[in-house]
Amino acid sequence: MSLTMPASHRTSDASQSSRYSSDNDFNQDEAPSLFSREELRQFAADDAEAGRRIGKILTALFIYTIVAMSIAIWWSFRLMLLHQYFSK
């Protein structure tokens, strides 16, 4: 069983690159922008704010997890000690 492409389907690198470059005849810098520079700055500021808020949420959830697990460990240890004390 061969996993290679048949020779009839293969193309050279030169023809491949010329095919893709001919599809992009315009310059990306000259393309009309859908947003103004001020809107792009606002998008960046909003993204930064969202990142800060997500970081705060993740920090709070991490601290909550540490506190909840600490309480669960303390409670389990306490029950174990009480069980040992009353089983004597």
N, C-alpha and C positions, 0 to 999 in steps of 0.2 A: 504494500500500500504506500503510495507516494503522497507526500504532503506538500510538494512543490507546485507552483502555478504552471500551467502549460505554457509553452513558448509563444503560442498565439495570443495569449493575454498579457504577456510581459511588455513593458515599454521601457525605453531608455530614460535615464535621469534627465537628459537634456529636453526630450520631448515632454516629459512630465512637468518640468519647471516652466517651459514655455507655455504649456497649456494653462497652468495656474496663473501665470503672470498676465496672460491675455484676458483672463476673466476680470482682472482688476485694472482696468485702463485708467481710472481716475486716481488722483492723489488723495490719500486719507485726510491730509491737512486741509485740502480745499473743499472737503465735503461739508455741506451745511449742517450746523449744529442744531439739535432739537432744543437745547437749553442754553440760557445765557450764562455768562461767567458767574454772575451773582447767584443764580440758581444752583450752579455746580458747587460754589462755595457753601451754600446753605445745605446741600446734600451731604457734603463732607462734614460739616458741623453736626448735622443730625446723626450721621453714622458714628461720629466720635461720642456723642451723647448716649446713643444707644449702646455702644460698647462699654461705656462707664457704668450704665445702669445694669447691664447684663453681668458685669463683673461684681457689682454690689450684691445683686441677687444671688449669684453663685457663692459669694463669700458668706452671706447670711445662711444659705442652705448648708454650707459646709460646717459652719459653727453650730447650727441646729443639730446636724447629724452627730457631731462630737458630743454635744450636751446630752442628746437623747441616748446615745450609746453609753455614755458615762453613767447616766441614771440607771439604765438597764443592767449594767455590770454591777453597780453598787447594790441594786435591789436583789439580783441573783445571788451575789455573795452573801448578803444579809440573810436571805432565806436559807442558804446552805448552812450558815453558822447557827441559825435558829433550829434547823432540823437536827444538826449535830448535838446541840445543847439539850433538846427535848428527847432525843433518842437514847440518852444515857440512863 
